[in-house]
Amino acid sequence: MMVHPMCRKALVVLAASLIAGGGVLHSADGRLNFVSCPIVRDTASVPCWLSEYNGELYFLTIQSDVTAPVTPPWLGHRVLVEGSISNEPRICGGVVLKPVHLSVLPERDESCNTMLPAEEQYNLTFEPPRPPGPSKGRLAFDAPAGPAPAAPSAAGTASTTTRIVVPYDFDGLVGFNHPRYLTQALSAARGVNARTIEIVGYRGAVRLSNGQTMVEASDIGRRRAEQVAMLLKGAGLTAPAYNVRWQEQPAKATGIDDYLARRVEISIGR
């Protein structure tokens, strides 16, 4: 088959750009959103988690406590990766995504079972951020309190409303990384003798780097809002009047910080 010289030139340019970019086409600012199987690589210190997309290997995080800022994915499940390509040296052989947000997808995928052996060139040069041994896990409110409630203004009166934003994984509900937010809400409400608590649940969507869009479950905003209200009341915060509502329509996915739409907003009024 004959190829027009101009088309041949375009193909050469495209191939060169793919090679230079590690085989991945991503946005100009280095953002990358994709779904793939996680890969765990053993090392002499602590395992690290990777994922492959369009022929490139990306470093996600190390194996750590489930309450760490980035919760490790699971084998047997695909993971939604939302991150930005950093200029940091490769870790465990993978391009570093930082910041990165990981959402383990609930459906089982038995093909996601790749475990790589330890290799000297991939040994980590730092220690794991927690002592060895299994995580004990934490209950919804078993965590250090977050930032203190708003301080009194110069006139001697405290802020009338404290707003707390609770982030979520894709299609996720309250998990091990949420105690800090719920504890902060409890402390703030008790500190000002809150009269009202408004809870609003939101539903998000994600535009992937391949052009496809993932949309959260239709009832996820309601489930998030109602669960937060249940947990706060179950912790003894029953005096305030609750206004619990949710947005049924998903936020528009742009591929830029789409994870911010997956949230519950708690407004605590005096």
C-alpha positions, 0 to 999 in steps of 0.5 A: 500500500502506497502512503502519501509523503505528507501522511508518512511525515505525519506518522513519523512525527507521531511515532517520535512524539510517542517514543519521547513521551514513553508511549503515552499521550497525555495533556499538556500539563502532564495530567493522566487519568486511566483505569488499569490493573495494579502491579506490586513489586517486592523490594528489600524494604517495602513493596511498591505499587505500579500500573501500566498504561499505553506501554509505560509503567507508572509508580503509584505508591508504596505499601502502607497503612490504610490511613496513609494519604494515598491508600494502596490498591488491591490485587484482583481489582482494577484501579482508577488512577488520576495523577500528574506526571512529575519530574522526580526520578523513577521509583521501582522502575515507574514514572512517578505520578504526583499528586495521585488519587487512586480508586479501587474499582469494586468489580473483581478482575482475576487478571489483575494478579501481577507480582514482580520479584525484588530486583537490586536496581529497584530497591527503595532507599527509604524506610516504610512510613509505619512499623512492620506488621499488619494494620490494625485498621481504624473505626470511623472516628478513631483518629486524631482531630483535624484543624480546630474550629474557626477562632473568634473574630476580632469583635469577639464572635466566632464564625457563624458557619464552619464548612468541612469538605469530605473527599471520596474515591470513585463510587466510594463511601466512608472508608479508613481514610475518612476519620480525620474529616468526621472527627473534625466535624464532631469537634467543630460542632461540639465546640460551637454548640451547633444548632444546624448541620447541613450535609450535601452529597455530590456525584462526580464523573471522570474524563479519562485520557483515552477520551472516555468518561466514567460516571458515578452511580446515580444514587451515590450522592444520596448514599454519601450524605445519608451515611455521614448524617448517620455516623455523626448522629451515631457518635452522639451529635443529635442536638442540631437540626439536620438538613441532608440533601444531595445532587443527583446530576454528576459534575461535568468531567473535564479531565482536570481535578475531576476527583474534587467533585466526589465529595460531601460538604458539611456546614455547621451553623451556630 
